[in-house]
């Protein structure tokens, strides 16, 4: 499939490399075509690069991997006709970077990025997923043992099906994929970020090995 | 140990029954001594009952099991001298009940109940724990398989030690107890509530069997 990725941060780069390995066509878009990350990505076999709008025009399925507080602006810079009818996988988190200390989550039930994107771009089919873990685990769940989970939220069944297909491609097993319901349920996974950060820091900070949340039963 | 529990809801009742089984002295306090739940609790062997203030006067260690949006008022109705210097285990969540649909979490990084309680009652030693699961799992973690977790946040090491002692009494193993750091880290476990509710509804709602979050490693 042709996939347009918005964002050249760690997450966008990890997704792009893995999707190319899996034989998808990939274009990564940045705010500025002069982006250094974008230039480095362009040197990799099979990854095309361009603006956010270029990536949206290229992709049959789009991925929002921009920083959450910039996501609406990034998506808004694309042609509406390049968004309409397409699945838009949103993997971003509303994190505010501070001069010192860890990033601070702005998420709440009333401030859910997935919901805001769906409302702002009603012709897109927004699916929230993968935002609850490190990007290495996103694209290779075998890095973590057991039935750790990935959540999926969205209003459109076919779009969720397309995202589940990508997840399976990354190696997620069906018993790990938790469909929570409509896009309003994206608030839950988005609000897990402060706990994720605390757990990471309790495990040694940026040197913490791979980990992910699981849901254990009786 | 003599333990004063504020709140006669499902959580307060489950904690009271289990703590009495474990040979602690227990007094449960309610807003009104005419409370029906309180009267029923008073019929159980070994459970004393009274007002919030009576429970605070009774306990060497206090537990806030009131509804989160009422917790500050409930604790404020106790004598300051009955709070001073005591460990106050806060297990509450900021949930707003709506006429229809599930309760809605008001939690965010800037709206953390544990932090608010610590700021409002600076002479208490507030420890947040146990708020991320059903009350049956709180007091009997063997209901769920594997190394599912309980989080602990608080500024005072001795108070956290006292709470860890209670957790061990309930059956929590040390490898399940995750000390996240100071009370400001309570925002993480508090913000998990919307995800917890979505997972519960995805598992069949109030008939969902026992479950709890785990943190899996590589």
HADDOCK unambig.tbl for C-alpha pairs under 7 A between the chains (distance, minus, plus):
assign (segid A and resid 105 and name CA) (segid B and resid 109 and name CA) 6.70 0.50 0.50
assign (segid A and resid 107 and name CA) (segid B and resid 108 and name CA) 6.58 0.50 0.50
assign (segid A and resid 108 and name CA) (segid B and resid 107 and name CA) 6.58 0.50 0.50
assign (segid A and resid 108 and name CA) (segid B and resid 108 and name CA) 5.46 0.50 0.50
assign (segid A and resid 109 and name CA) (segid B and resid 105 and name CA) 6.70 0.50 0.50
assign (segid A and resid 143 and name CA) (segid B and resid 218 and name CA) 5.40 0.50 0.50
assign (segid A and resid 144 and name CA) (segid B and resid 216 and name CA) 6.42 0.50 0.50
assign (segid A and resid 144 and name CA) (segid B and resid 217 and name CA) 5.22 0.50 0.50
assign (segid A and resid 144 and name CA) (segid B and resid 218 and name CA) 4.00 0.50 0.50
assign (segid A and resid 145 and name CA) (segid B and resid 216 and name CA) 6.23 0.50 0.50
assign (segid A and resid 145 and name CA) (segid B and resid 217 and name CA) 6.02 0.50 0.50
assign (segid A and resid 145 and name CA) (segid B and resid 218 and name CA) 5.41 0.50 0.50
assign (segid A and resid 146 and name CA) (segid B and resid 216 and name CA) 6.99 0.50 0.50
assign (segid A and resid 148 and name CA) (segid B and resid 216 and name CA) 6.41 0.50 0.50
assign (segid A and resid 180 and name CA) (segid B and resid 198 and name CA) 5.98 0.50 0.50
assign (segid A and resid 180 and name CA) (segid B and resid 199 and name CA) 6.59 0.50 0.50
assign (segid A and resid 180 and name CA) (segid B and resid 202 and name CA) 5.92 0.50 0.50
assign (segid A and resid 185 and name CA) (segid B and resid 198 and name CA) 6.64 0.50 0.50
assign (segid A and resid 187 and name CA) (segid B and resid 194 and name CA) 6.93 0.50 0.50
assign (segid A and resid 188 and name CA) (segid B and resid 192 and name CA) 6.67 0.50 0.50
assign (segid A and resid 188 and name CA) (segid B and resid 194 and name CA) 4.69 0.50 0.50
assign (segid A and resid 188 and name CA) (segid B and resid 195 and name CA) 3.85 0.50 0.50
assign (segid A and resid 189 and name CA) (segid B and resid 195 and name CA) 6.07 0.50 0.50
assign (segid A and resid 191 and name CA) (segid B and resid 191 and name CA) 5.55 0.50 0.50
assign (segid A and resid 191 and name CA) (segid B and resid 192 and name CA) 6.33 0.50 0.50
assign (segid A and resid 192 and name CA) (segid B and resid 188 and name CA) 6.69 0.50 0.50
assign (segid A and resid 192 and name CA) (segid B and resid 191 and name CA) 6.34 0.50 0.50
assign (segid A and resid 192 and name CA) (segid B and resid 192 and name CA) 5.46 0.50 0.50
assign (segid A and resid 194 and name CA) (segid B and resid 187 and name CA) 6.93 0.50 0.50
assign (segid A and resid 194 and name CA) (segid B and resid 188 and name CA) 4.71 0.50 0.50
assign (segid A and resid 195 and name CA) (segid B and resid 188 and name CA) 3.85 0.50 0.50
assign (segid A and resid 195 and name CA) (segid B and resid 189 and name CA) 6.07 0.50 0.50
assign (segid A and resid 198 and name CA) (segid B and resid 180 and name CA) 5.97 0.50 0.50
assign (segid A and resid 198 and name CA) (segid B and resid 185 and name CA) 6.63 0.50 0.50
assign (segid A and resid 199 and name CA) (segid B and resid 180 and name CA) 6.57 0.50 0.50
assign (segid A and resid 202 and name CA) (segid B and resid 180 and name CA) 5.89 0.50 0.50
assign (segid A and resid 209 and name CA) (segid B and resid 218 and name CA) 6.86 0.50 0.50
assign (segid A and resid 210 and name CA) (segid B and resid 217 and name CA) 5.98 0.50 0.50
assign (segid A and resid 210 and name CA) (segid B and resid 218 and name CA) 5.54 0.50 0.50
assign (segid A and resid 211 and name CA) (segid B and resid 215 and name CA) 6.59 0.50 0.50
assign (segid A and resid 211 and name CA) (segid B and resid 216 and name CA) 5.41 0.50 0.50
assign (segid A and resid 211 and name CA) (segid B and resid 217 and name CA) 4.34 0.50 0.50
assign (segid A and resid 211 and name CA) (segid B and resid 218 and name CA) 6.17 0.50 0.50
assign (segid A and resid 212 and name CA) (segid B and resid 215 and name CA) 5.62 0.50 0.50
assign (segid A and resid 212 and name CA) (segid B and resid 216 and name CA) 5.40 0.50 0.50
assign (segid A and resid 212 and name CA) (segid B and resid 217 and name CA) 6.73 0.50 0.50
assign (segid A and resid 213 and name CA) (segid B and resid 213 and name CA) 6.64 0.50 0.50
assign (segid A and resid 213 and name CA) (segid B and resid 214 and name CA) 5.61 0.50 0.50
assign (segid A and resid 213 and name CA) (segid B and resid 215 and name CA) 4.55 0.50 0.50
assign (segid A and resid 213 and name CA) (segid B and resid 216 and name CA) 6.06 0.50 0.50
assign (segid A and resid 214 and name CA) (segid B and resid 213 and name CA) 5.61 0.50 0.50
assign (segid A and resid 214 and name CA) (segid B and resid 214 and name CA) 4.85 0.50 0.50
assign (segid A and resid 214 and name CA) (segid B and resid 215 and name CA) 5.92 0.50 0.50
assign (segid A and resid 214 and name CA) (segid B and resid 216 and name CA) 6.49 0.50 0.50
assign (segid A and resid 215 and name CA) (segid B and resid 211 and name CA) 6.60 0.50 0.50
assign (segid A and resid 215 and name CA) (segid B and resid 212 and name CA) 5.63 0.50 0.50
assign (segid A and resid 215 and name CA) (segid B and resid 213 and name CA) 4.56 0.50 0.50
assign (segid A and resid 215 and name CA) (segid B and resid 214 and name CA) 5.92 0.50 0.50
assign (segid A and resid 216 and name CA) (segid B and resid 144 and name CA) 6.42 0.50 0.50
assign (segid A and resid 216 and name CA) (segid B and resid 145 and name CA) 6.21 0.50 0.50
assign (segid A and resid 216 and name CA) (segid B and resid 146 and name CA) 6.98 0.50 0.50
assign (segid A and resid 216 and name CA) (segid B and resid 148 and name CA) 6.42 0.50 0.50
assign (segid A and resid 216 and name CA) (segid B and resid 211 and name CA) 5.43 0.50 0.50
assign (segid A and resid 216 and name CA) (segid B and resid 212 and name CA) 5.41 0.50 0.50
assign (segid A and resid 216 and name CA) (segid B and resid 213 and name CA) 6.07 0.50 0.50
assign (segid A and resid 216 and name CA) (segid B and resid 214 and name CA) 6.49 0.50 0.50
assign (segid A and resid 217 and name CA) (segid B and resid 144 and name CA) 5.22 0.50 0.50
assign (segid A and resid 217 and name CA) (segid B and resid 145 and name CA) 6.01 0.50 0.50
assign (segid A and resid 217 and name CA) (segid B and resid 210 and name CA) 5.98 0.50 0.50
assign (segid A and resid 217 and name CA) (segid B and resid 211 and name CA) 4.33 0.50 0.50
assign (segid A and resid 217 and name CA) (segid B and resid 212 and name CA) 6.71 0.50 0.50
assign (segid A and resid 218 and name CA) (segid B and resid 143 and name CA) 5.40 0.50 0.50
assign (segid A and resid 218 and name CA) (segid B and resid 144 and name CA) 4.00 0.50 0.50
assign (segid A and resid 218 and name CA) (segid B and resid 145 and name CA) 5.42 0.50 0.50
assign (segid A and resid 218 and name CA) (segid B and resid 209 and name CA) 6.84 0.50 0.50
assign (segid A and resid 218 and name CA) (segid B and resid 210 and name CA) 5.51 0.50 0.50
assign (segid A and resid 218 and name CA) (segid B and resid 211 and name CA) 6.16 0.50 0.50
